[in-house]
Amino acid sequence: MDWQFLFATFEARIGRQTFWIGHIVLAVVSLIIHGLIAVLFGYESSAGAGLSTVVALVLLYPSIAVGVKRLHDRDKSGWWLLLLIVPVIGIVWYIVEAGCLRGTVGQNRFGPDPLAA
């Protein structure tokens, strides 16, 4: 798997399996780093809170990249990710749309079908 492609670019398409792998990897990395921060600085320290915020913001970019590529597979613009701002409905929509539904069969405006290869 090309990790740089998965986490650093917004072009092309990815399938559901790659989408879930990407988000699981990001969740595990986030849990490990936040756990280390909690152990080293404590839960209540301002340094720990600041570092946790920085980590969350750094991991936001690859998370968006994974989501955009998955929405491209569904033939939707990455701007649809803004629906995640809507409480509850946004996350339910994202899980169904990006995580459960099959992508466009064949070529679409964002590139070739990732399952065709």
Contacts in CASP RR format, 6 or more apart in sequence:
PFRMAT RR
TARGET T0000
AUTHOR 0000-0000-0000
METHOD contacts of the structure
MODEL  1
MDWQFLFATFEARIGRQTFWIGHIVLAVVSLIIHGLIAVLFGYESSAGAG
LSTVVALVLLYPSIAVGVKRLHDRDKSGWWLLLLIVPVIGIVWYIVEAGC
LRGTVGQNRFGPDPLAA
1 18 0 8 1.000
1 21 0 8 1.000
5 12 0 8 1.000
6 14 0 8 1.000
6 18 0 8 1.000
6 22 0 8 1.000
6 62 0 8 1.000
6 65 0 8 1.000
6 66 0 8 1.000
6 69 0 8 1.000
7 22 0 8 1.000
7 26 0 8 1.000
7 61 0 8 1.000
7 62 0 8 1.000
7 65 0 8 1.000
7 66 0 8 1.000
8 62 0 8 1.000
8 65 0 8 1.000
9 65 0 8 1.000
9 69 0 8 1.000
10 64 0 8 1.000
10 65 0 8 1.000
10 68 0 8 1.000
10 69 0 8 1.000
10 78 0 8 1.000
11 69 0 8 1.000
11 72 0 8 1.000
11 110 0 8 1.000
12 69 0 8 1.000
12 72 0 8 1.000
12 110 0 8 1.000
12 111 0 8 1.000
12 114 0 8 1.000
13 69 0 8 1.000
13 70 0 8 1.000
13 72 0 8 1.000
13 73 0 8 1.000
13 103 0 8 1.000
13 108 0 8 1.000
13 110 0 8 1.000
13 111 0 8 1.000
13 112 0 8 1.000
13 113 0 8 1.000
13 114 0 8 1.000
14 66 0 8 1.000
14 69 0 8 1.000
14 70 0 8 1.000
14 73 0 8 1.000
14 114 0 8 1.000
15 70 0 8 1.000
15 73 0 8 1.000
15 103 0 8 1.000
15 114 0 8 1.000
15 115 0 8 1.000
16 70 0 8 1.000
16 98 0 8 1.000
16 99 0 8 1.000
16 100 0 8 1.000
16 102 0 8 1.000
16 103 0 8 1.000
18 114 0 8 1.000
19 66 0 8 1.000
19 67 0 8 1.000
19 69 0 8 1.000
19 70 0 8 1.000
19 98 0 8 1.000
19 99 0 8 1.000
20 99 0 8 1.000
22 66 0 8 1.000
23 63 0 8 1.000
23 66 0 8 1.000
26 59 0 8 1.000
26 62 0 8 1.000
26 63 0 8 1.000
26 66 0 8 1.000
29 59 0 8 1.000
30 55 0 8 1.000
30 56 0 8 1.000
30 59 0 8 1.000
33 55 0 8 1.000
34 52 0 8 1.000
34 55 0 8 1.000
37 48 0 8 1.000
37 51 0 8 1.000
37 52 0 8 1.000
37 55 0 8 1.000
38 48 0 8 1.000
40 48 0 8 1.000
41 47 0 8 1.000
41 48 0 8 1.000
41 51 0 8 1.000
42 48 0 8 1.000
64 81 0 8 1.000
67 78 0 8 1.000
67 81 0 8 1.000
67 98 0 8 1.000
68 78 0 8 1.000
68 81 0 8 1.000
70 98 0 8 1.000
70 99 0 8 1.000
71 77 0 8 1.000
71 78 0 8 1.000
71 80 0 8 1.000
71 81 0 8 1.000
71 97 0 8 1.000
71 98 0 8 1.000
72 78 0 8 1.000
72 108 0 8 1.000
72 110 0 8 1.000
72 111 0 8 1.000
73 103 0 8 1.000
73 104 0 8 1.000
73 108 0 8 1.000
73 110 0 8 1.000
73 114 0 8 1.000
74 97 0 8 1.000
74 98 0 8 1.000
74 101 0 8 1.000
74 103 0 8 1.000
74 104 0 8 1.000
75 103 0 8 1.000
75 104 0 8 1.000
75 108 0 8 1.000
75 109 0 8 1.000
75 110 0 8 1.000
76 97 0 8 1.000
80 97 0 8 1.000
81 94 0 8 1.000
83 89 0 8 1.000
83 90 0 8 1.000
83 93 0 8 1.000
83 94 0 8 1.000
84 90 0 8 1.000
84 91 0 8 1.000
84 94 0 8 1.000
86 93 0 8 1.000
103 113 0 8 1.000
104 113 0 8 1.000
105 113 0 8 1.000
106 112 0 8 1.000
106 113 0 8 1.000
106 116 0 8 1.000
107 113 0 8 1.000
END
